[in-house]
Amino acid sequence: MGFGFGKDTNVERTFVMLKPDALQRGLAGEIIRRLEGKGYRIQKAETLRLDSALLRKHYSHVADQPFYPDMEAYMTSGPVLAMIIEGKDVIRGVRMLMGATRFEEALPGTIRGDLAGSTTKNLIHGADSPENAETEIRRFFGEGKA
């Protein structure tokens, strides 16, 4: 709401998932601290075990790639933390906090730049557009637009 200057129209919500390595390495608290430190609010969170069908739908854009079987094995290796996060310009902001997908390109100060150990095991996923955020929220939480 920003100091009484009228309604903030840039408040949005996004889908964020902490991947198995984030939970296995005990980094969920640190990652959430960084998200909340930017002023983002967790609207909903749930620990899930993902199956092949859901993953194939979620990663349909790369399901035919040679690396996909390894990625699926990794994503089913342990629980994930699925979250709906909201805040001002949250989609763009979360993507900046995450850092580049390829961990070796992720800048220091980003989640992946500071904490990731490989491109496959890169700790976190965040939706890249408002449309994909809503699709992913429906996919993982069964919710429509609030």
C-alpha positions, 0 to 999 in steps of 0.5 A: 500500500506504500505510505498512503499514496493509493492502491498499489496495482503492482501487487501480484502472486507467483508460484515458487518451489524449493527443490529437493536439494534445498530441503535435503541441505537444510536451506529452506529457512535461508531461502525463505528468509531472503524472500521475506526479507524483500517484503514478499509474503508466503500466502500458502505453502505445502510440502509435496512429493512429486510424481512423474505425471505431474513433473512431465506436465510441469516440465513439458517444454523440456520433457523430450530433452536428453537431460530430462530423465536425470532431472525427473529422478532428481525432482522425485528424490525427495519432497519439495516445498511448493509456495504461493508468494505475493508482493509488489512485482513479485514475479520479477523480484523472485526471479532476480533473487533466484539468479541465473538457472545455470548456477555458474552464471548466477551472480553472488548475492542471488540464491543460486549464486550463493547456494547452488552446486549445479545447474540441475540441483539449483534449489529453487523454481519460480514462475516466469510470467503472470500467466505461468504463475497462475497455471503453476498455482492451479497445477500444484494447489488446484486454485484459480485466480484469487 
